[in-house]
Amino acid sequence: MNHSKRHGEILRLVQEAGTITIADLAAKLNVSLETVRRDVKPLTGDGSVLKMHGAIGLPALAGEAPFERRMRENADAKRAIARAVAATINDGDSVMLDTGTTTSFLARELLSHRRLTIITNSSDIARTLATVNGNKVYMAGGELRSDSGAAFGGSAVDFVSRFSVNHAVISTGAVDAVMGVMDYDLEEAEFARMVLTRGARRVVVTDHTKFGRQGLVQVCGFDGFGEIVTDRLPPRDVGHAIDKAGAKLTIASM
């Protein structure tokens, strides 16, 4: 496939997916990462696609709020992950969730559950599950961020530290084979780290596009969680680190 044909194929793939990683593009086009980066550069330069962290996306999504845009990215994978986790949660259980698109999908999958106790810093999750089916919802306080409607900071971390729950579930921005679970924001990482300490079951939910990325701040090493639920097998080095730590790897069926 020549240079100009690859441009057309890249545009087709990103239109189908909404967002797609550079690694996935290279695999689908059967070319090197360097070739994909070179082909993508003029497309990002003329505004045909948007450059993201290790990925490209549709410019049509740019007018949306960042959280709404992320909810559309890999939505089918996130929904499958959410269904898999929801199936392991029983009526009457207590669940702590940090803010994130996959955890927001999980909240929606929990709408058929009853008498849940939910602790979260996400106004979206709180709004989804409050006042239905006899649920109790506790929301961490603090200044709400305009992009995600979530509370962060010392007061939010202190609030959730008072609870012990059946299931502590966090989403993540990156999973690096050396550093483990990572994020791009210090306060988000600190909150997620505290959430994982509060659960009898400690779960990380992430779609496959986060594997192999290195964020700015470490949330925890691979020994900091007990289970990771995703939509595809991770790269070999990440899979080895998960196995070495004794964590459970669950692949959600699409």
C-alpha positions in Angstrom: 0.0 0.0 0.0 1.5 3.3 -1.0 1.7 6.5 1.0 -1.5 8.2 -0.4 -3.6 4.9 -0.1 -2.5 4.6 3.5 -3.8 8.1 4.2 -7.2 7.1 3.0 -7.1 3.9 5.0 -6.0 5.8 8.1 -9.0 8.1 7.7 -11.3 5.2 7.2 -10.1 3.4 10.3 -10.3 6.5 12.6 -13.8 7.3 11.3 -14.9 3.7 12.2 -13.3 3.8 15.7 -13.5 7.5 16.7 -10.0 7.1 18.1 -7.3 4.6 17.4 -3.8 4.1 18.7 -0.7 4.4 16.6 0.2 0.9 17.5 -3.2 -0.4 16.3 -2.9 1.5 13.1 0.6 0.0 12.5 -0.8 -3.5 13.1 -3.9 -3.0 10.8 -1.8 -1.5 8.0 1.0 -4.0 8.5 3.7 -1.2 8.6 6.1 0.1 11.2 5.3 2.6 13.9 7.7 5.0 12.3 5.8 4.7 9.0 2.4 5.4 10.7 3.8 8.4 12.5 5.1 9.8 9.3 1.8 9.2 7.5 -0.2 10.7 10.3 1.8 13.9 10.6 0.3 15.6 7.5 -3.2 14.5 8.5 -2.8 16.1 12.0 -1.2 19.1 10.3 -4.2 19.9 8.1 -6.8 19.1 10.8 -8.1 15.9 9.2 -7.4 14.1 12.5 -6.6 15.1 16.1 -3.4 14.0 17.8 -3.8 12.5 21.3 -1.7 10.5 23.7 -0.3 7.8 21.5 -3.4 7.9 19.3 -5.4 9.9 16.8 -9.1 10.8 16.8 -11.8 12.5 14.9 -11.8 16.4 14.9 -15.6 16.2 15.1 -15.3 15.1 18.7 -13.3 18.2 19.6 -16.3 20.4 20.3 -17.5 18.1 23.0 -16.4 18.4 26.7 -13.3 16.3 27.3 -15.2 13.7 29.4 -18.0 13.4 26.9 -15.4 12.8 24.2 -13.7 10.2 26.2 -17.0 8.4 26.8 -17.2 7.9 23.0 -13.7 6.6 22.6 -13.6 2.8 22.5 -17.2 2.8 23.9 -17.9 -0.9 22.9 -14.8 -2.1 24.7 -15.5 -0.1 27.8 -19.1 -1.3 27.8 -18.0 -4.9 27.6 -15.5 -4.4 30.5 -18.3 -2.8 32.5 -20.7 -5.7 31.9 -18.0 -8.2 33.0 -17.4 -6.4 36.2 -21.1 -5.7 37.0 -21.8 -9.5 36.7 -19.4 -10.1 39.6 -21.2 -7.6 41.9 -24.1 -8.8 44.0 -27.2 -6.9 45.2 -26.4 -5.3 48.6 -22.6 -5.0 47.9 -20.6 -1.9 48.6 -18.6 -0.5 45.7 -16.1 2.4 45.6 -15.5 3.9 42.1 -13.2 6.7 41.0 -14.1 9.0 38.1 -13.4 7.6 34.7 -15.2 6.7 31.5 -15.1 3.0 32.1 -16.3 3.3 35.7 -19.1 5.5 34.4 -20.1 2.7 32.0 -19.9 0.4 35.0 -22.3 2.6 36.9 -24.8 2.3 34.0 -24.4 -1.5 34.0 -25.2 -1.5 37.8 -28.6 0.1 37.3 -30.3 -3.3 37.5 -28.7 -4.0 40.9 -30.4 -3.3 44.1 -29.4 -1.9 47.6 -25.9 -1.1 46.6 -23.7 1.2 48.7 -21.7 3.4 46.3 -18.8 5.7 47.3 -17.4 7.9 44.5 -15.9 11.3 43.7 -17.8 11.3 40.3 -21.0 13.4 40.0 -21.8 11.4 36.9 -21.7 8.1 38.8 -23.5 9.5 41.8 -26.2 10.9 39.6 -26.6 7.6 37.7 -27.0 5.4 40.8 -28.6 7.7 43.5 -32.3 7.4 44.3 -32.9 4.1 42.5 -33.4 0.5 43.7 -32.7 1.4 47.3 -29.1 2.4 46.7 -27.1 4.5 49.1 -24.6 6.9 47.4 -21.9 8.8 49.2 -20.0 11.4 47.2 -16.6 12.7 48.2 -16.6 16.5 48.6 -14.3 19.2 47.3 -14.0 21.4 44.2 -15.7 19.8 41.2 -13.7 19.8 38.0 -15.5 21.4 35.1 -14.4 18.7 32.6 -15.4 15.6 34.5 -17.7 16.8 37.3 -15.5 15.0 39.8 -14.1 16.1 43.2 -10.4 15.8 44.0 -7.9 17.0 46.6 -7.2 16.3 50.2 -10.8 16.4 51.4 -11.9 13.8 48.8 -9.1 11.5 49.6 -9.8 11.8 53.4 -13.5 11.2 52.8 -13.1 7.9 51.0 -10.3 6.7 53.4 -13.0 6.3 56.1 -14.8 3.5 54.2 -14.1 -0.2 53.6 -15.9 -1.8 50.7 -16.4 -5.1 49.0 -15.2 -3.8 45.6 -12.8 -1.0 44.9 -12.7 -0.2 41.2 -10.5 2.3 39.4 -10.0 3.3 35.8 -6.6 4.3 34.5 -4.9 6.4 31.8 -1.9 4.2 31.3 -0.4 0.8 32.1 3.4 0.6 31.8 5.2 -2.7 32.1 7.7 -1.2 34.6 5.8 1.4 36.5 2.4 -0.3 36.6 -0.8 1.7 36.7 -0.3 5.3 35.9 -2.2 8.5 35.3 -1.6 12.0 33.9 -2.8 14.0 36.8 -1.4 14.0 40.3 -4.7 14.4 42.2 -6.4 11.8 40.1 -3.6 9.4 40.8 -3.6 10.1 44.6 -7.4 9.5 44.7 -7.2 6.3 42.7 -4.4 5.0 45.0 -6.5 5.6 48.1 -9.5 3.9 46.5 -7.5 0.7 45.9 -6.6 0.5 49.5 -10.2 0.5 50.7 -11.5 -2.7 48.9 -11.5 -6.3 49.9 -11.4 -6.7 46.1 -9.1 -4.3 44.2 -9.9 -4.0 40.5 -8.4 -1.9 37.7 -10.6 -1.5 34.6 -9.0 -0.4 31.3 -9.4 -0.9 27.6 -6.4 -2.2 25.7 -5.4 1.2 24.3 -3.9 2.1 27.7 -1.4 -0.8 27.7 2.1 0.2 26.9 1.6 3.9 27.7 3.5 5.7 30.4 1.6 8.3 32.3 3.0 11.1 34.4 2.2 9.8 37.9 2.3 6.3 39.3 -0.9 5.1 40.9 0.5 1.7 42.0 2.7 -1.1 40.9 1.3 -4.4 39.7 1.1 -5.6 43.3 -1.2 -2.8 44.2 -4.3 -4.4 42.7 -5.8 -7.9 42.6 -7.5 -8.0 39.3 -7.4 -6.2 36.0 -10.3 -6.3 33.5 -9.8 -5.4 29.9 -11.0 -6.2 26.4 -7.9 -7.7 24.8 -4.8 -9.5 26.0 -2.1 -7.0 27.0 1.4 -6.9 25.4 3.7 -9.7 26.6 5.7 -7.6 29.0 2.6 -6.2 30.7 1.0 -9.6 30.8 4.2 -11.0 32.4 4.2 -8.2 35.0 0.5 -9.0 35.9 1.2 -12.7 36.2 4.4 -12.2 38.2 2.5 -10.0 40.7 -0.2 -12.7 41.1 -3.0 -10.5 39.9 -5.9 -12.0 38.0 -6.4 -11.0 34.3 -9.9 -11.0 33.0 -10.7 -10.5 29.3 -14.2 -9.2 28.7 -16.1 -10.7 25.8 -17.4 -8.2 23.3 
